[in-house]
């Protein structure tokens, strides 16, 4: 039953006589949007290819710069031809320099640059059935009702500065959330990385350093180095913090100088490129459905793992699931990126880190030292069974974690200050 003002089920539904222009609109052409467009436009044999419109932000502040995505999978993978590098051995170093090295077979840790990923999928999506690509700034996404049935409308301004209105049966919005959801704990994973070229052969390209805790300790949260070597002379070297606030430029550069010169001892080197980012770490609940015909994907749809910031693998799982549902004629609602049990454990860890009750460096170093690497990677993907989660939990600081478990139900969810960042 529709009310007189056009409301159904609490959502505003506008009425229009204009038919749908596309079967699907995907807003945003980053990892989540481009991955979904690719899966939708490569259906199983015998299934029709939907008409997909992919909307990319115009050049400028709305379009993210070149960035690096890392993930693990049991090779080979769909995007191996675009990888910058991959590793079968991973290392974590404690504050004292002690190293835990593991080979998480059958998994390989993979490094993918966004430009290479975009070029690969652009090549695969050429020809008949390719998505229609539109450059525009999107201002609104909402449900509409039309002669063609339920659907959604996307409005904004196109690349020529003219008003734009597009309609489809389904819309998937991958833009980062403007505001993070209310949460009991909200931290930020923020980092700056240098692509370096050294005079001396100082890197071992067979091993990636996931966490090196020999960095300077911040006043709140934790920090670590992250080293992805591609040759003996070249690597991406990052300084990362989990904390409430970001650093200024001088702070990141000072931390990277200390890590590259005093800790790694790289000697003379050249910085050939850099990258920087901020990833929300929150136990807030991201709504994956924004209307009858509108869904959120990517970070906005909960694809970022709260305790680690990893996102790319979950984006691929969601894209495959959405495309399979669409091709089967089901409602293509994105599934949860991680099981409820994993999200609950993340909430405990985030509160433990934020309160200072849990020493983050000791926590992560201890996990990598005491838990087989393959099992730990499955755990970080939310792919372990309850008995495995229980066994991993016993290898954490049990007392502080239990006190945090008892505290969490009583903590209110509050809106974080400031805008979301991604």
Secondary structure, DSSP 8 states (H G I E B T S, - for coil): ---TTSEETTEE-EE-----SEEEEEE--SHHHHHHHHHHTS--TTS----EEEEE--SSTTS----EEEEEEESS-TTGGGEEEEESEEEEE-TT--EEEE--TTEEEEEEEHHHHHHHHHHHT-STT--EEEEEEEEEEEEEEETTEEEEEEEEEETTS-EEEEEEEEEEE-S--SS---BS-EEEEEEEEEEEEESS----TTEEEEEE--S---SSSEEEEEEEESSSSEEEEEEEEEESS---HHHHHHHHHIIIIIIS---SEEEEEEEEEEEEEE-----SBSSSSEEE-GGGGT-S-TTT---HHHHHHHHHHHHHHHHTTS------SS-HHHHHHHHHHHHHHHHTSS-HHHHHHHHHHHS-HHHHHHHHTT---HHHHHHHHTTS-HHHHHHHHHHHTTS--B--SS----
